Amino acid sequence: MQLQSLVERALRRATPSTPAGLREPPTLSGGLPLVGHTLEFVRSAIELLSRAHAELGEVAAFRVANKRMVALFGPEAHEAVFRAPDSQLNPSEAYKIMTPVFGKDIVYDAPPEKMAEQVRMLLPALKDKRMRTYGEAIVGEVEQSLQSWGDEGVVDFVDYCRVLTNFTSSRCLLGREFREGMTSEFAAVYHDLERGVTPVAYLNANLPIPAFRKRDRARARLVEMIGRIIADRRGSGREGEDFLQTLMDSRYANGAALSEHEITGLLLAGMFAGHHTSSVTTAWTLIELLQNRPYLERVRAQVDAVFGGGERVTFQSLRELTLAENAVKEALRLHPPLFMLVRVVMQDFVFKDYYLPKGTWLVVSPTVAHRMECVFCAPDAFDPDRFAPPREEDKRDFGYIAFGGGRHKCIGNAFAILQVKAILAILLRRYEFELAGDPIASDFHGLVVGPKEPCRVRYRRRKVASVTRPASAASPANEVGSATGCPFHAAEPAPRALRIHLDRDLCQGHGVCAGEAPEVFAVGDDHKVRLLVAEPDPSLHAKVRAAARYCPTRTIRLEEA
């Protein structure tokens, strides 16, 4: 008891006094002497966060080891966190847990200015111009993966998705040469690397535990594999049209080229951005569809309508799969791959009248946020129509945070949705599926949350007749909304004045808007969108609406006069 009392007094002395007019966040019940909530956090961080919200509401404090953590819940809290400058709330301090994965001085381990330069080097692989080339590459990988399936069988779908998205992500983001040099070893090694990113790493990312030892061995092996390809390319003088070449040609502002260590680290960062979300989201989307057959049949009908005449799967045709996209978004809502996002308070921070001193770790949980009834109707139900007009429940600012938010929103979010839709389009076109009876549950082993394995599905090849889309009338390709089939493209109303507002703080420079409406938008030298016309001519309204709809970061807001 005397030791506990000494520790508590020391903690109180280390915590700055609360300024007048402000208050401390309420503390979650159940903390143990000396260790606080550490054991509960390590055992199940998401259960701790869910309990914190249920017990205390918008703001909840708890202690994990020597860290004072405060969880913030709800759109207002999310916006306060995501809009705060890095000088006040810093993600890098929290995500140094990725240093053993990406490497020293890479991304979160680099000084802020260098990290910003490195992130800009990642962006070209995910910009709109590159994205438009990825659909066919993904389809090719899916078709190749199905060659061994035959007419019927059983497959562990989680494992299948993990291997497949390793191949699709590497093919699209890292190039044909890298993909062709991959073997089954790569998927296994990369899996060990991913499984080494766990909540325990927030306590100490270098503990001598099996998951971290496997992670370190996996990274060393990946460095060898990637380094060999870099050396071969440099030795032969051969150049490629891929992300690897982009990094080899990249230069920092001072003119310095990237070392092999930096190229390897950024390639791994690109793989994490393009793979982990796509893998688990593909699995969860099919699982949810198989548990909700009426919506599955609507998705399949739309896939058949778009591709039933043998049309190629392209970037543009994938956009027509509105029902599949809403299913993907709903799977992401119910099963966000990252269940917690962290910032470290670098300068005292105030949310409403709660005082959060320097050194506090702030936690935002997409998993908890997406089950809030004040944002989502019947939040525990699988209901993709919630994203269709007129409901559009994801339009509330900072309510839907599957990919985070603000300037640090996941730069691979548009690629992830494109990739999942392309995979589902091929699978649902080729096969019928049913769950094989394994229990469906989440695996919270790491920070990336997927279904527990095994999660087997039975498949049987479909006998599909060609579908000819009518030349007139709304087709299922444009069907969104309720099961009544309300078309998205209603009759055009009389033109009204349209004013464009830009939230440039959210822009990451993907360039979707400039691709959709180059007459109205451009991406400047600062990698931010700039407005060429604030009130465009009615003839440009359709393009402007498409730019706003497809912007990955919701930078564009439209106001009708």
N, C-alpha and C positions, 0 to 999 in steps of 0.2 A: 504493500500500500504506500509506503514511504517513497519507493522508486517511482510509482505511478504519479504521485503527487508532484515529485520533482520534475518529471517529464511534462506534466500538464502546465506547471508554472513556466517552464522553459518555452513551451509553445506559445503561451500567452504573451511572454516578453518578446517573442519573435514576430508577433502579429501586430502591425501598426494599429494605433487607436483609431476609432471611427470618427471622422469629422462631424461637427455639430450639424444636425438636420438630416443626417444619413443614418442608415442602420446596417447591421451585419446580416448576411443571408442566414436564414434558419438552417439548423443542422439536422441532418437525417438521423433518425433513431437507430439504435442497434450497433453503434460503434463499440469496439472492444478496447480495454485498457492497452495502452502502448501502441497497438497496431491499427487502431481506428477501424476503418472499413476495408482494410487491405485484403483480408481473406475472402470476403464476399466479392470484392472486385476481381480477384484472380480466379475465383471459382466461376462466377458468372457476372461479368460487368453489365450486361444488358438487363439482367434481373435487378441488379442494384439500381440502375437508372430508371427502370420502369417503376420500381418501388418508390424512388425519390419523387417522381412526378405525381404518383398517386397519393403520396403522403403530404407533400409540401407544395405542389402546384408549380408555379412558374419558375421559382428559384430554389435550389437545394444545395447545401454545402455538405461535404464529407471529406474524410482524410484517408489517403492511400499512401502508406509508408510515410515519408517525410513531406509529401505534397498535399497542399490544401487545394481541393478541387471544388468547383462550383458548377453545377449543371443548370443550364438555362433552357426553358421550354417555351415553344409557341412562336408564331411569326414575328411578333414585335421583338422578342429576344433574339431570334435568329438574325433579323436585319441589323440589330445593334452590333452583334458579333461580326457578321460578314462585311459590314460597311466600315468597321473600324480600321484605321491605317495600321500597317505592319509595325510601325514604331510604337503603337500602343498594345495591340493584340497580335502576337507573332506566332505563325504556324511553324516556323522553322525550329524554334526551341523545342516544340513538342515532337516534331517529326524527325528529330535526329535519330529516332529509332530505326530510320531507314538507312542510316549510314553504313551498317554492315552489308546491306543489300546493294545500294548504288555505289558506295565507295566514299572514301575521304574526299572532302572538298567538292562533292557533287550535289547539286540541287540544294536540299535542305541543310547540308553540312557546309555549304559555301557561304561567303559573305553576301549580304543582300544584293549588292550590285552585280556580283558574279552570278548569283542564282537567277536574277532577272534575265541576264544575257543567255544563260543556259536554257531557261524555259522558252525563250524566243527561238532558240535553235530547235527545240522539240516541235514548235508549232507548225512548221511547213508540212510535216507529215499529216497534219490534221486539218489543214486549211481546206476551204471549200473546193478549190481547183483540184486538189489531190483526191478529195472525197468522191468526186464524180467519176473517178476511174476504178473505185474499189469493188463495186457491185459484182462485176463479172469475175474478178479474181476470187472473191469469196465463194461464189457459186461453183467455180472450178474446184476449189478445195472440198466443198461439200460433196459434189458429184464423185470426186476421187475417193472420199471416205466411205461412200456407200457401195463401192464396187465389191466389197467382200460381204455385204449383208445378205444377199440372196433374196428370195421371195418372202421369207418369214423367219422370225427368230426372237431372241431376247438380248437386250444390251443394257449394261449399267449406264444410264443416260448421263449421269454426272461425270463419270470418267470419260465418256465419249465427248462431251462438250469441252472438257478440259483439254484433251488432246487436239480436238478439231480447232478450237479457238487459238491454241498455240500456233497451229499452222496458218490459219487465216490472218491472225494479227501479224505474224512474222512476214508473211507474203505481202501484205498491204503496207505495213509500216517499215519493214526492214529490207524488202526487196526480194526478187526471184532468186538471186544467187544465195542469199542467206537461207531462204526457205529450202532450196534444193540440197543444201548442205546439211540440213537437219535430219536427225535420226530419231528413233523412239527414245533414245537416251536423253535428248533435249527435253522432252515433255516430263520425264521422270525427275531430271535434275532441277528443272524450273519449278516443279511441284514442291520439291524440298525447299527451294528458296522461298516460295510463297508461304509455306507452312511455318516458316521461321519468323513470320511477322505476327506476333501475338500481343494481347494486352500486357503480358508479363514484361515485354520489352520496355514499357513505360517506367517500370521500376529500375531495370538495368538490362540494356540490350546485349550485354556481353556475359550474362550468367553462364556457368558451365552446365547447361542442361541439354538433353539430346536434341531438341528442336533447333537450338541455336548452333550446335555442332554440325548438324546436317545442313543448316542454312549456309554456314561458312564454307563447308566442303563443296556445296553446290555452286556457290559464287566463284570459288577458285576454278572449278571445272568449266563454268560458263565463260570465264575470262580466257581460258585456254581456247575454247571453241571459237569464240568471237575474234580473239586476237589472231588466230590462224587465218581467218578470212580476210581480216584487215591487212595482214602481212602479205598474203597472196595477191591481193589487189594492188597494193603498193609496189610489190615486186614486179608484177606484170605490166604495170602502167594502165591497166584496164579500168574504165570508169563505168558506173552504172547510174540508171535513173531511179534512185531509191534513197531512203533515209540515211543509210550508211554513207553514201556518197555525199549527201548534204552535210553530214557531220564532218567527214574528212575534208570538205571544202570550207567549212565554217571557220570564222575568225572572231576572236574577241575584239572589243573596241580598240584595244592597243595593238591589234594586228597579229597577235599570237594565235597559232594554230592549236587545235585540241590534241592532247596526248592520247596514246592508246588507252590509258587508264580512263580518261575523260570520255572518250568515244564509247568505250564499253559501258561505263556507268550511265550515260545518257541513252544508249540503246536499251539497257535494262529498264530505265525509267519510262521509255517509250513503250516497252512491252507491258509494264505494269499498267500504264494508262490505257492500253488498247486491249488487254487480255482479261484481267481479273474480273472486271465488271461484266464483260460479254459472256464469259464462261458460265458463271453462276446464274446470270439473268436468263440465258437461253434455257438452262435446266429448269429454273423456277417457272418460266413462262409456259413451257409445255406441260409441266406438272399441274399448274393451276388450270390450264385449258382442259386437261384430261379429267379434272375434278369438276369442271363446269361445262358439260357437253353442249348445251344450247349455244353458248358463245363460241365454242370451238367450231361448230358447224357454220356459224356466220363468218368466222375468219376463213375457213376452208372455202366457202362459197365465193368469197372475195378473191382469194388466191386463184381459184379456178377461172373466175371472170377475167382477171387481169392477164393470166398466163395460159389460159385454156386453149388458145389458138397456136400454142407453140412459141409465143413471143419470148425473146431473150430477157433475162433478168438484168435490168439496168438501174442506174441511180434514179432515173426519173420514174421508172415503173414501180420501184420500191416505195416511192412516195405515195403511190396510189393505195398502198396497203394500210389504210387508216385504221381499220379494225385491229389488225395485227399490231400496229404501233401503240394503240391504246391498251392492248393486252400486255405489251412489254412494259409500258409505263405503270400499269397496275401491278405487275409482278415486282417492279422496282419499288413501288410504294409499300407493298406488303413485306417485301424481302430486300430492303436496301443492302447492297454488298458491304458497305461500311456502316456499322451501327453506331459509331461515335466519331466525332470530329473535334479536334482539340486546338486551342490557342493558349498561349502563355501571356499573362498580363505583364507588359514591359513598363508601362506607366499607369498609375492608378486609374481605374475604370469605374464609371458609375452607370448602372442600368436602373432607370426609374430612380428610386431612392435607396438602392442597395449599393454599398461601397465594397469594391473588389480591389484590394491593394496589390501593388506590384508583387509578382511572384506567384499569384494565384493561377491555377490551371483552370481554364474555362472549357466546359464540355457541352457540345450540342449533339443530340442523338436523332438521326433520321428515323430510326426504328420507332422510337417513342413518338416523335413528331407526326408520323404518318398514321398514327392510331388516335389522333385527337379529334373528338367529335365536333369541336368548334370550327374545324377546318374541313373535315371529310365526313360526308353523310354515311352512316352505317360503316364505320371505318374498318371493322373486322371482316367485311364481306368482299369477295372478289367481284368487282363491278367496273369493268373498263369503260362503260358508258359515262362514268363520272367525268371523264376527260373530254367528252364530245359536247358540242353546242347543244343546248344553251347552258348546260351545267358548268363545264370547264373548271372543275374544282382546283386544278393546278394553277389557275391564273392568279390566285391570291398571292401577293408578293411574299416570298420566303416561307410559304406554307409547305410546298413540295420541294424537298431538299435531297432527293436521292443522289444527286451529284455534288452536294454542297451548295455554295452560293457565293456571290460577290466576286471579287477579282481572282479569288483562288478556286473558283468552281472548276471541277474536273475538266481539263481541256479535251479529254477523249469522249465526252458524253454523246456527241452527235455520231461519232464513229461506232460507239457501242450499240446504239439503237439501230443504226444502219446494218451492222453486222448481224444482230439477232434477227431482224426482220428477214434478211436474205437467207439465213440458215433455216428459219421456220418455213419460209416460202417453199424451199426445195423439199424439206422433210414432209410437210403436209400435202404437197402435190404428189409425192411418190408413195407415201405409206399411210396406213391406218395405225393408230397407236392405242394402247391401253396400259394402265399401271399393272405391274406384275404382283402387287401385294406387299411390297416392302413398306415399313412404317415411314410416313412423311414427317420429317422434323428438320429443324435448322441445326447446322453444325457451327457452334460458336467457338471452335477451337482457336481460330486466328481472328485477325481483324476483318478479313474478307469472309462473309457469311454465306455459305452455300447449303444445299440440302445434304443431309447425312447420307453416307454411303453404306451399303449399296442402295441405289435407287433405280431398280430395273424396270424397263418398259418392254412390252411385247409389241412387235411390229408385223404388219402384213402388207404386201404390196397392193396398191390400189389398181383397179381397172378404171381408168379415167377416160371419159369421152371428151372430145374437144368441145370447148365452149366458145360460141361466137357472141361477142358483145354486141348488143343492138346499137345501131348508129344513132338512135335518138333515145330520149328518156334517161333518167338517172340509172346508172349501173351500180351493182354492189360495190364496185371499186370506190365509189364516192359515198357509200352509205356510212353514216356515223350516227351517234345519238341512240335513241332507244330502239328496242326490238321492232318498233313499228316501221323502221326504215326511213326515218326523216333524212333527206339528202342534205349533204353539206353545202352543195352548190345550189342555192335557191335562186329564184329569178333576181336579176340584178336590179336593185332599187335605182331611183333617179340619182344621178351623181350629186354628192354633197362635198363641201370643202373638207379636206383632210389635212390635218396638221400633224407633223412628226416631232416627237420629243425623244431625245437620246439620253440615256443614262451611261455616259462614257466611262464611268467608274467600273461598270460591269463588263465592258468590252474587252475581249481577249485577242481580237484581230483575226478571227476565223475567215472573215471576208465573205460570208454567205450573202449578206445584204448587197455587197457590190456585185456579186455574181447574179443575183436576182434582178436588181434594179440599178445598173451602173449609171443611169441618168440622174439618180438621186443620192446614191451613197458612194463613198470611196474610203479606202483605208490609207491613212496618212503615214508619214515616216515614223511616227511614234507608235505604229501598230494599232492605232485606235481608229474607229470609224469616224468619218466626218460627213456632215450633211451638205450636199450641193444645192438642194432645194428644200425649203422648209414646208411649203404648201404645194405639192406636185399637181400637175395637170391631171384631170380625171382619167385621161388615157393611160396614166401610169399607176393608177390606184391598185390594179390587180397585182402588178409587180411589187409595189410597196407592201401590200398585205402579205404577199408570199415572203418577202424579206423579213417582216416582223414575225411571221409564223414559224419560219425555219431557223431564226437566229438562236444558236445554242445557249446564249446567256441572257436572253430577254432584254437586250439593250434597247430595243426600239418599242416605243409606246405610241399608239395612234389615237388621235382625238378628232372626232367628227364634229363639224360646226353645226 
